[in-house]
């Protein structure tokens, strides 16, 4: 045992040589390759360790993309809801107006299928907008049992104001970023969205459009 200890102390480069041999073994296939995602996991763990080493307060959340996205999404949703509320609209109504403007008139049944929501939910959304004069229902020319839903001139004007309000929220939230930084962030976010499950095929549809009014809060009782 004393001989082994003397050998390690006499060769300070032994650890580096071992690392080099390990690297050569990995390249030759003797050591398993790093599993997918291991680099990201290591970065997250390193970030958490760095936070703790820097004297992070107890309970402080370590660097987390998921947490920051959730926090910003919460803020954006509340800011957008407040901006639309000044126009007398809700987020779901805004989403339906966007869909109607893009579809140039669709049957009530087709809209429900596109949004993947129940007929009763669809009726409630349409009734709310129709009562404001923003959309209108007409008997379908080919099926008198169905209705065609179209956006009115007043609805198009309301949609324009709502889009302007949305741009205002966007500018406010992105104010700390340079134009190039915003474009870089957009690219990364699009990459994450493309890899995630999409609840509906309609681009720009907010997930809140698909939530049931009676659905329990996340983490709450079913």
C-alpha positions in Angstrom: 0.0 0.0 0.0 2.8 2.6 0.8 4.3 1.8 -2.6 1.1 2.6 -4.4 0.7 5.9 -2.6 4.3 6.9 -3.4 3.7 6.0 -7.0 0.7 8.4 -7.3 2.5 11.2 -5.6 5.5 10.8 -7.8 3.5 11.1 -11.0 1.3 14.2 -10.8 0.4 13.7 -14.5 -1.1 10.3 -13.8 -4.7 11.6 -13.7 -4.3 13.4 -17.0 -2.8 10.4 -18.6 -5.7 8.3 -17.3 -8.2 10.8 -18.8 -6.3 10.7 -22.1 -6.5 6.9 -22.1 -10.2 7.1 -21.4 -10.7 9.5 -24.3 -8.8 7.1 -26.6 -10.9 4.2 -25.3 -14.1 6.1 -26.0 -13.0 6.9 -29.5 -12.1 3.3 -30.1 -15.5 2.1 -28.9 -14.4 0.6 -25.5 -16.3 3.2 -23.5 -20.1 3.7 -24.1 -20.9 6.9 -25.9 -22.7 9.7 -24.0 -26.4 9.1 -24.1 -28.7 11.6 -25.8 -29.6 14.5 -23.6 -26.7 13.9 -21.2 -25.0 17.1 -22.2 -28.2 19.1 -21.4 -28.7 17.2 -18.1 -25.1 17.9 -17.2 -25.5 21.6 -18.0 -28.6 21.9 -15.9 -26.9 20.1 -13.0 -23.8 22.3 -13.4 -26.1 25.4 -13.3 -27.8 24.2 -10.1 -24.4 23.5 -8.6 -23.1 26.9 -9.6 -26.1 28.5 -8.0 -25.6 26.7 -4.8 -21.8 27.4 -4.8 -22.6 31.1 -5.3 -24.6 31.2 -2.1 -28.1 30.8 -3.7 -30.9 31.4 -1.1 -32.7 28.4 0.2 -35.6 27.5 -2.1 -34.2 29.5 -5.1 -35.0 27.8 -8.4 -31.9 26.8 -10.3 -31.5 27.9 -14.0 -34.4 26.2 -15.8 -35.8 26.8 -19.3 -39.2 25.3 -18.3 -39.6 27.5 -15.3 -38.7 30.7 -17.1 -41.0 29.9 -20.1 -43.8 29.2 -17.6 -43.2 32.4 -15.8 -43.1 34.5 -19.0 -46.1 32.7 -20.4 -48.1 33.5 -17.3 -47.1 37.2 -17.5 -47.8 37.3 -21.3 -51.3 35.7 -20.8 -52.2 38.2 -18.1 -51.0 41.2 -20.1 -52.8 40.0 -23.2 -56.0 39.3 -21.2 -55.9 42.8 -19.8 -55.3 44.4 -23.2 -58.2 42.5 -24.8 -60.4 43.2 -21.8 -60.2 46.9 -22.6 -61.6 46.0 -26.0 -64.4 43.9 -24.6 -62.8 40.6 -25.7 -61.5 37.4 -24.2 -58.6 35.4 -25.3 -60.8 32.6 -26.6 -62.9 35.1 -28.6 -59.8 36.7 -30.0 -58.6 33.2 -31.1 -61.9 32.4 -32.8 -62.0 35.7 -34.7 -58.5 35.0 -36.0 -59.6 31.6 -37.1 -62.7 32.9 -38.9 -60.7 35.6 -40.6 -58.3 33.0 -41.9 -60.9 30.5 -42.9 -63.1 33.0 -44.8 -66.3 31.4 -43.5 -66.7 27.9 -42.2 -69.6 25.8 -40.9 -70.1 25.8 -37.2 -69.4 22.0 -37.2 -66.2 22.4 -39.2 -64.9 25.0 -36.8 -65.6 22.8 -33.8 -63.7 19.9 -35.5 -60.8 22.2 -36.4 -60.6 23.4 -32.8 -61.2 19.9 -31.4 -63.8 21.2 -29.0 -67.4 20.1 -28.2 -70.4 21.4 -30.1 -71.8 23.0 -26.9 -68.5 24.8 -26.3 -68.5 26.0 -29.9 -72.1 27.3 -29.6 -71.1 29.3 -26.4 -68.1 30.9 -28.2 -70.1 31.8 -31.2 -73.1 33.1 -29.2 -70.8 35.4 -27.3 -69.3 36.9 -30.5 -72.6 37.1 -32.3 -74.2 39.0 -29.4 -71.5 41.7 -29.9 -72.2 41.8 -33.7 -68.7 40.6 -34.5 -69.8 37.4 -36.4 -72.9 36.2 -38.0 -74.5 32.8 -38.6 -76.3 31.9 -41.8 -78.0 28.8 -43.0 -75.5 26.7 -44.9 -76.3 26.8 -48.7 -75.8 23.1 -49.1 -77.0 21.8 -45.7 -80.0 23.5 -44.0 -79.2 21.6 -40.8 -75.9 23.4 -40.5 -74.8 27.0 -40.2 -72.0 29.0 -41.9 -70.2 31.4 -39.5 -68.5 34.5 -41.0 -66.8 37.5 -39.5 -68.6 40.8 -39.9 -67.0 44.2 -40.7 -67.3 45.1 -37.1 -65.6 41.8 -36.2 -62.8 42.5 -38.7 -62.3 46.0 -37.1 -62.3 44.4 -33.6 -59.7 41.9 -34.7 -57.5 44.6 -36.1 -57.6 46.4 -32.7 -56.9 43.2 -30.9 -53.9 42.5 -33.1 -52.6 46.0 -32.4 -53.0 45.3 -28.7 -51.1 42.1 -29.0 -48.3 43.9 -30.8 -48.2 46.3 -27.9 -47.8 43.4 -25.4 -45.1 41.9 -27.6 -43.1 45.2 -27.8 -43.4 45.7 -24.0 -42.2 42.2 -23.2 -39.3 42.3 -25.7 -38.2 45.9 -24.9 -35.0 44.7 -23.2 -33.9 42.7 -26.3 -32.1 43.9 -29.4 -33.7 43.1 -32.7 -31.2 40.4 -33.4 -31.7 38.9 -29.9 -35.5 38.7 -30.5 -35.0 36.9 -33.8 -32.6 34.4 -32.2 -35.1 33.8 -29.3 -38.0 33.3 -31.8 -35.9 30.8 -33.7 -35.2 28.8 -30.6 -38.8 28.9 -29.4 -40.1 27.8 -32.8 -37.7 24.8 -32.6 -39.1 23.9 -29.2 -42.7 24.3 -30.4 -42.1 22.2 -33.5 -40.8 19.4 -31.3 -43.7 19.5 -28.8 -47.2 18.0 -29.1 -49.6 20.4 -30.9 -53.2 20.2 -29.7 -54.6 21.6 -33.0 -53.5 22.0 -36.5 -54.4 25.7 -36.7 -51.3 27.8 -36.5 -51.3 30.5 -33.8 -54.1 28.8 -31.8 -53.5 29.3 -28.1 -53.9 26.2 -26.0 -56.4 28.0 -23.7 -58.9 27.7 -26.5 -58.9 24.0 -26.0 -59.3 23.9 -22.2 -62.7 22.9 -20.8 -64.4 25.5 -18.6 -64.9 22.8 -16.0 -61.4 21.3 -16.3 -59.6 21.1 -12.9 -56.5 23.3 -12.4 -53.1 21.6 -13.1 -52.2 19.4 -10.2 -55.7 19.8 -8.7 -58.3 17.0 -8.1 -59.7 15.4 -11.2 
